[in-house]
Amino acid sequence: MAERERTSLSPEAPHANGGSGEHNGSRLPVPVDQDLRRHLPGVEPDRQLDDWGRSERVENAMDKVLYDFMYRYWFRVEVEGIENVPATGGAMLVSNHAGALPPDAPMIAKAIKEEHPHPRPVNITVEHFFKGYPGFSMLVSKVGCVAAHPANVHRLLYDEGQLVLVFPEGRKGTEKLYKNRYRLRRFGRGGFVEAAMRARAPIVPVCVVGAEEAAPIFAHLSPLQKLTGLIYAPLTPTFPHFGLLGMLGYLPAKFRIRFLEPIHFDESGLDEDKSLVQTVAHDVRARIQENVFDMLEQRNSVWFG
């Protein structure tokens, strides 16, 4: 009997009639290997993608094309206190936040990559509303952003021992007008402190000067916001008259980033004390505000430092 031609990736299966190759009535043979996925090659065998969707390929491309130029030549970033960022283990970076499309997060991550003796990746927490923008929502996860949810923060800090960057001001900081620059908004109810206490991870306050002049907001255009459905429609030097790409039209302001001494939480159960949580949140905000004012007094020019 001529050898039967195979048309499947699965191995030959035994048949109900003792393996003679004949079908027993209308019953089909049951394949031995139910999962054929292991026979298929990966779509991109050499790509590097973590559990959070972070792509090393995309991140390196963004770094070479955009971040490196902005860090070295456009913003000319100067860094202080980089040694306060732990070399190992989980830690929460808490920073002030500002700008129409804030450039502070990538510059903080770039500073740790370039200036720290033991460079580490930084996971940037972002608001959930980014999921509503096709394409952009996919990009933010590939460059190291995660949804700002307590479960995500705890896993990153406690289970994986990574660096997490949070902005307690949230949208209140990004919507701040130029006339109110460098005046920190409220830090919410201290959720970031609870997350750090629960994970027993230190909090490293971070102060950024320069973002408010790089992407200033002069007013909010409510009619345009309602018309376009954008989160908010700010009036900046380059938006809306240059279109959506105008949101990336940063002015070449001088950046200064200062990392303060960490605050440690070595005991368990501290997050259950709500008064302590609020006290620590107010203390972190006060330290950042004080150092921001100090950095503003030291600089001679917005553009040259």
KOLLUM-957095 format. One record per residue: residue in one letter; x, y, z negated of N, C-alpha, C, O, CB in turn. Coordinates in steps of 0.1 Angstrom, whole numbers, plus 5000, padded with zeros to 4 digits. Last residue first. Glycine has a CB too. Example, Ala and Ser with C-alpha at 12.3 -4.5 7.8 and 13.67 -1.06 7.14 Angstrom:
<pts>
s512849784929513749894929512950004921513450114920514149944943;a513249434922512349554922513249674922514249674915511349554910;
</pts>
This chain:
<pts>
g520657854678520957794665521557894655521857864644521757674666;f519757934702521157904701521557854687522757814685522058014705;w517057994701517557924712518957874711519357774718517458004725;v516558134677515658014681516357934692516157814692514358074686;s519358214657518558234669517758104672518157994669519458264681;n520458144632520658284637519758314649519358434652522058314641;r519457964604519657974618519658114623518958204617518657894626;q518857974577520257954581520457974596521658014600520757814577;e516157994575516958104570518358094575519058194577516958114555;l515357744584514957864592515857984587516158064596513557894590;m516257584563516857564577516557684585517357724593516457434583;d514557664543515957684541516657674555517657754558516557574532;f512057574553512357724551513857754550514357854555511557774538;v512657304552512357364565512557514564513157574573510857334569;n512957264524514057244533513857304547514757354553514457094534;e510257304516511357384510512557374520513257484522511757334496;q508857104530508557254532509757334527510157434534507257294525;i509956874519510056904533509857054536510657114543509056814541;r509156904492510556894496510856924510511756994514511056754492;a506356904494507057024489508557024493509157124496506857034474;r505856644504505456764512506256884508506756964516503956794511;v506756504482507356484495507056604504507956654511506856354502;d504956594462506356614461507156604474507956684477506956514451;h502456504472502756644471504256674469504656774475501956704458;a503056224470502756284483502956434483503556494492501256254487;v503356194442504456164451504256234465505156284471504756014453;t500756254434501856334429503056314438503756414442502256294415;q499156064446498956204450500156284446500556374453497756254444;v500255834432500255844447500155994452500956034460499155764454;l499455894406500855884410501055904425502055964429501555754405;s496755874409497356004405498756004408499356114412497056034390;k496355604415496055704425496655844422497055924431494555724427;d497955324411497855454404497655564413498555614419499155474395;e498455124429497155134423496855254414495755284411496955004414;d501055144437500055194447498655204441497755264446500055114459;l502455004419502455144418501355204426500855314423503855204422;g502754724421501554784415501454934414500454984409501254724402;s506254694413505054654420503854714413503854744401504954494420;e509154904415508154834407506954794416506654874425507754914395;d510755064431511254934428510154844420510354724420512454944420;f510955294453509855234446510255094443510055004451508455244453;h512755594460512655454459511455414450511155484441513955394453;i513355834484512655814471512355664471511755604480511355894471;p516455954499515255874498514655864484515355884474515655734502;e517356294507517656174499516356084498515256144496518156214486;l516556384542516756414527516956274520516856174526515556484522;f517856484572517256364565517656384550518756404546517956234570;r517156724596517756704583517056584576515856594574517756834574;i517756864627517056754620517856724607519056704607516856624629;r517157124650517957074638517056974630515856994628518257204629;f517257244683516757144673517757124662518957104664516357014680;k516557534701517557454694516957374683516157424675518657554688;a514457514731514757554717515857474710515957354713513457564709;p513757544760514957484754515357544740516357604739516157524764;l510257434762511257534762512557484755512457404746510757664755;y508757164781509357214768510357334771511057334781510057104761;g506457064797507257174800507857234787507457344783506557284808;l504656864794506056824792506956944795508156924795506356714801;m502256984801502456954787503856904784504256914772501456834783;g502357004828502857124821502957094806503657174799501857234823;l501156784838502656784836503156904829504356894824503356764850;l498556884841498956794830500456784827500856764816498356664832;g499157234852498457094852498957014840499557064831498857024865;f500057484849500957384857500357244856501057154860502357384851;h498057604834498357654848499257564856499357584868498857794847;p497457544808497057454818497457494832497157414841495557434818;f500957514802499657444803498557544800498657624790499557324794;t503257664796503157584809501857514811501757454821504357484809;p502957794772503657864783503557794796503757854807505057884779;t499557694763501057694761501657774772500957814782501557554760;l496657624748497257724757498657734754499057784743496457864757;p495257294746496057414741496457504752496757464763497257364733;a492757104742493257184753494057304749493357414747492157214764;y492456774729492456924727493156984739493956924745493056964713;i491756544742491756544727491656694723490856734714492956474721;l489656594771490956584764490756594749489756644744491956684769;g487456644787487456534777488756504770488956394764486956404784;t487156854804488056744808487956624799488356514803489456794808;l485257014792485156984806485956864810485556774818485557104814;k486057044766484756984768484656934783484056834786483657074765;q488557184771488457054764487256984766487256854768488657084749;l487657414783488457324791488457184784488457084791489857374793;p486257534761485557504773486357394782485757304787485257624781;s488557574742487457474739486657444752486357324754486457534729;l491657614741490657634752489557534750489557434757491257634766;h493457764716492857644720491657684730490857764727492257564708;a496757934717495257934715494757794719495457714725494558044722;f499457884716498958024714497458024711497058114704499358114725;i501857664707500457674710499957814706500057844695499557554703;p505157564719504257644711502857644716502557624728504757794710;a507457374721506157354726505057434718504257374711505757194726;a509657494709509857414722508457394729508457394741510557284719;e508957604685509257694696509457624710509257684720510557764693;e508457374671507357474672507657574682506757634688507157534658;a510757224671509657174679508557284681507957284691509057054672;g512557354654512757364668511557324676511357374687513957294672;v513257134627513157274631513457284646514457234651514057364623;v512356884605512656914619512357064622511257114619511756824629;c513156664580512756804583513256834597514356804601513356904573;v512056384562512756434574512256574577510956594578512556334586;p512356164534511756284540512656334552513856334550511556394530;v512055834531513055924535512456044541511956044553514155864545;i511055604508510555704517511755804519512355854509509355784511;p511655244505511955384502511355484512511155444524513455414501;a509254994498510255054507510455194504509555264500509655034522;r507354824487508554854480509654904489510854864487509054734472;a504854804499505954734505507254744498508254684502506154784520;r503454974483503054834484504154754490504254634486501754824493;m504755214487504855154474504455004474505054924468503855224464;a504155264514505555254510505655184496506555094494506255384509;a501355284512501955184521503455164517503855044516501855224536;e501055504495500555374491501155264499501555164494499055374493;v502155704512502855674499502355534494503155454490502555774488;f500355714532501655674536502455634523503255544523502455784543;g498055814519498055674524499455624527499755514526497155664536;g497456064508498655994504498655844508499355764502498755994489;r495456204520495156144507496356054502496255984492493956054507;g497056464538495956374536495856324522496056404512496156254545;f498956664535499356534538498256434536498556314532500656504530;r498156984550498056884539498456754544498356714556496556884535;r500757144570499357124566499357014555500356964551498557074578;l503457374567502957234567501557224563501157294553503857144559;r504457604587503757594575502957464575502057444582502657724573;y505657624612506457584600505757594587506457594576507757654600;r503357864625504557774626505257754613505457844605505457824637;n501158024629501257944616502457844616502457744609499957864614;k501358124654501458214643501558144629501958214619500258304643;y500957894670502357954668502458044657503458054650502758014681;l498657664654498957774663500357824660500957804649497957884662;k498357304654498757434647499157544657499957514666499857404636;e497957064663497057164668497357304661496657404664495557124664;t499756904651499956924665499057034670499357104680499756804673;g498756894624500056954627500256984642500857094645501156854623;k496356774627496356904621497756974624497757094625496056904606;r496956514635496556614645496556754640496656844648495156574650;g499356464609498556414619498156514630499056594633497256354614;e500756494586499956604590498956564601497956614603500856714595;p502356254583501156274575500256394579499056384576501456284560;f503756064604503556214604502256234596501156234602503456274618;v506355814602504955864601504956014600505856074596504355794588;l508355554613508255704613506755744612505955704621508955764625;v510055284599508755334604508655484602508955534591507555264596;l512355024603512155174601510855214607510555174618513355254606;q511754694589512154794599511954934595511354964584511354764612;g511154434577512254524573512754624583513954634585513354434569;e509054264582510054274592511254364588512354354595509554324605;d507454274559507754144565508954154574509754054575506554104573;y507554554551507754444541508154314548509154254544506454414533;l507254724574508154754563508554634555509754604552507454854554;l505554594592506854644597507854664585508954634586506654774605;r503354534576504054424582505454474587506454404585503254374594;h502554794568503054694558503854584564504854544559501854644550;v501754904593502854964585503454864575504654854573502455094578;n499654734599500754744608501954794600503054744602500454834620;a497854794578498354654580499554654589500554584586497254574586;p497355074581498055024569498654884571499754854566497155024557;h498055204613497155134605497955074593499055034595496455014613;a498655364639498855404625497855334616496855394612498855554623;a500055154664498855224658499055244643499555154636497655134661;v503355234675502355134670501255214664501355334660503055044659;c505955274700504855324691503855224687503655124695504155444699;g507955194717508155184703507155244694507355264682509455244700;v507455204744508555284740508655294724509455374719508455434745;k505155054747506455004753507655084749508755034749506355004768;s503155204737503555084730504855034735505654974727502454974731;v502955414756503455444742503855314734504755324726502255514734;l502055284779503455334778503855354764505055324760503555464786;m499355224774500355114777501755164775502555084770500155054791;s498355484772498255394761499155274762499655224752496755344759;f498755574798499555634787499455544775500455534768498955774784;g497055384811498355404815499255464804500255404800498455504827;p494155554799494755444807496155474812496355594815493855404819;y493355644768493955704780494655594788495755554784494955814777;g492555544744491555584754492055644767491255684775490655684748;k494555504727494155394734493055424745492855354754493455294725;f494955734713495755724725495355604733495655594745497255704721;f493455734690492855784701493655774714493155794725492555934699;h494955644668494255544676493655594689493355524698493255474668;e498255794665496855794663496155694672496655664683496155934665;v501255624657500555714665499055694662498655594657500755694681;t504555564644503055544643502355654650502755774650502655544628;i507355424658506655554656505155524655504555464664506955644667;n510155264647508755234651507955364647507855394636508155114644;v513455264658512455334649511055304655510855324667512655484648;p516355054656515155104663514155164653514155124642514454994671;r519555174645518455084643517255144651517155264653518055074628;p523155194641521855234648520755124646521055004647522155264662;h525055264617524455134621523155164628522055164621524255044608;p525755534616526855434618526355294621527055214627527655424606;h523755754636523855664625524955564627525155514638522555584622;e523655894660524455944649524655844638525655864630523856074644;e521955764679523255824683524155854671525355834673522955944691;k519755664666520455574676521855624679522755554680519655564689;i518855874652519355754644520055664654521055604649518055684638;a518256044673519256084663519755964656520955954654518756194653;k516155914685517355924692518555964683519655924685517256034703;a514155944665514555814669515955814676516755734674513555744678;i513956234667514356164654514856024657515855984652513156154644;m513056254693514356314689514856254676516056244674514256474688;p510556134694511656074701513056134698514056064699511456094716;a509256324675509356174672510556114681511356054675508056104676;d509256584685510056554674510256404672511356364668509356614661;p507656684706508956614710509756564698510856514700509756704718;p504156674709505356684700506556614705506456494708504956634687;l502556874728502856724730504256714722505256724728502956684745;a502557104712501457064720501456914723500556844721501357144733;g503857094678504057094693502857044700502156954696505257024697;a504756894649504257014656504557004671505356924675504857144650;h505456784616504956744630504356874636503656944630503856634629;n507656644592506756744596506556724611507256654618507256884593;s507956294583508456414589507356514591506156474591509156384602;v509356014568508156104567508556234572509456304566507556104553;l510155684572510555814575509355904576508455884584511455824588;m510555404552509555494558510155634560510555694550508255494550;a512255094556512155234551511155314559511055294571513655294552;g513554764552512454854556512554994549512955004537511154794552;g517054684559515754684551514754784556515054874564516054704537;t519954884564519254764564517954774557517754864548520054644559;a520755144561521355064572520554934574520554884585522855044570;p518555424554519155294551519655214563519055224573518155204543;v519455754557518655654563519355514560520455494564518555674579;n521455914547520355884538519355784544518455734537519556014535;e523155974567523555864558522455834549522455724542524855904551;i522256204579521956084585522255964577521655854578522656074599;g522556474571522056374561521756244567520856174562520956424554;e521756644601522256644588521756534580520556494581522056784581;v522256724635521756634625522456644612523756654612521756484630;e521156904664522156894653521556814641520356834638522657034648;v520556884698520156844685521356844675522356784679519456714685;r519857024723521157034716521057004701521357094693521857174718;f517757034740517457074726518757084718518757144708516556974720;w519156984764518057074764517757124750517557244748516757004769;y521456814759521556944767520357034765520557154765521756904781;r520856594742522256654743522256794750523056874745523056554752;y518056544743518756534731520156614732520456694723519056394726;m517356554771516756644761517556654748517756764743515356594758;f519056344781519156484786518556584776519256684773518456494799;d517956124767519456164765519656304770520356374763520256064773;y515256114774515656134761517056184759517356284752515456014752;l515256064804514656174797515256204784515756314781513156154795;v516655854815516055954824515756074816515856184822514855894830;k517655694794518555744804517955864812518655954815518955634813;d515255644779516355704773517355764783517855874781517055604764;m513655524798513155644793514355724786514455844787512055634782;a515155284800514955374812514555514808515055614813513855314821;n514955174775516255214780516155314792516955404794517155094784;e512255124774512755214765514155264769514455384768512955154751;v511954934794511255064796511855164787512155274791509755044793;r513554724783513854774796513154914798513855004803513254684807;e512354674759513754724759514054784772514754884773514754614755;s509154734749509954684760511354754760511454874761509254704774;r506854634725507954724728508954654739509354544737508854754715;g504854484716504754534730505854624734505854684744503454604732;w505154374692504454494692504254554706503654654708505054594683;d506854154696505454124693504554254693503354234694505354064679;d508954264724508754214710507254194708506454214717509354304700;l510654174753509454234748509154174734509154054732508254214758;q512754174778512854164764511654244758511654364759514154214758;r513153964808512654084801512654064786512653944782511154114806;d513953744823514953824816514453944809515254024803515953874826;p511653634835512453554825513453634817513753604806513153444832;e508853734843510053804842510953734831510853774820509853954838;v507153514844506953614854508253704854508753734865505753704850;g508653184840508153314834508053414845508853414855509053364823;p507452894858508552994854507853114848506753154852509453024865;l505552614846505652744854506752834849506952844837504252814854;h505352414829505952384841506152504850506952504860505152284849;r503952504807505452484805506152454818507352464819505652374795;r501352494815502052624815503552604814504252694819501452714804;l499852274814500752284825501552404825502352434834500052264838;d498652074791499152204792500152214803501352174801499652254778;q498051794792496951894793497452034795496752114802496151884781;d499451524805499951654800498751754803498551794814501251704808;v497951314815498651294802499051434796498851454784499951214804;p494651354828496051374828496651364815496051394805496351514834;v492351104835492651204825494151224825494951134823492251164811;p490751044866491751014857492051124847492051244852493050964864;l487151054868488451104872489451064862489151054850488451254875;r484450844877485350904867486650934872487250864879485450804855;s482850714895483050854897483950924887484151044887481750924898;g484550404896483350474899483650624902484450654910482350464887;n487650434890486650354884485350424886484950504877486950314870;h490050464916489150524907488050434902487550354910488450654913;e493150294919491750304923490950374913491150344901491150164927;g495550264907495450374916494050394922493750494928496350364928;s495950074889496050034903495950144912496150124924495049924905;g495850104861496850174868497050134883498150154888498150144861;g493649984850494949924848496049984856497049924857494849784850;n491450134856491450004860492749934859493149844866490949994875;a491750404848490950314839491050174843490750084835489550364840;h495250494852493850484856493150384848493650294841493750454871;p497750724840497150584841495750584844494950674839497450504829;a498950994860498250944848497750804851497450764862497051034846;e501951144869500951044872500250994860500950954850501650934880;p502251484856502751354859501651254862500451284859503551294847;s501151784873501051694862501651554866501551514877499651674857;l501051924896502351934888502351834877503351804871502452074883;s499651754924499551824911500851824905501751744908498551754902;t499551594946499251724948499151804935498551924936497851734956;r501351314960500951394948500651534952501351594960502051384937;e500251054980500951184980500451254967499251264965500651264992;r500850704974499950814974500650954972501450964963498850794963;e502550484994502650564982501650684984501750754994504050604979;a500650215009501450335010501450424998500350424991501050425023;m500849885000500050005000500950125000501850144992499150004988;
</pts>
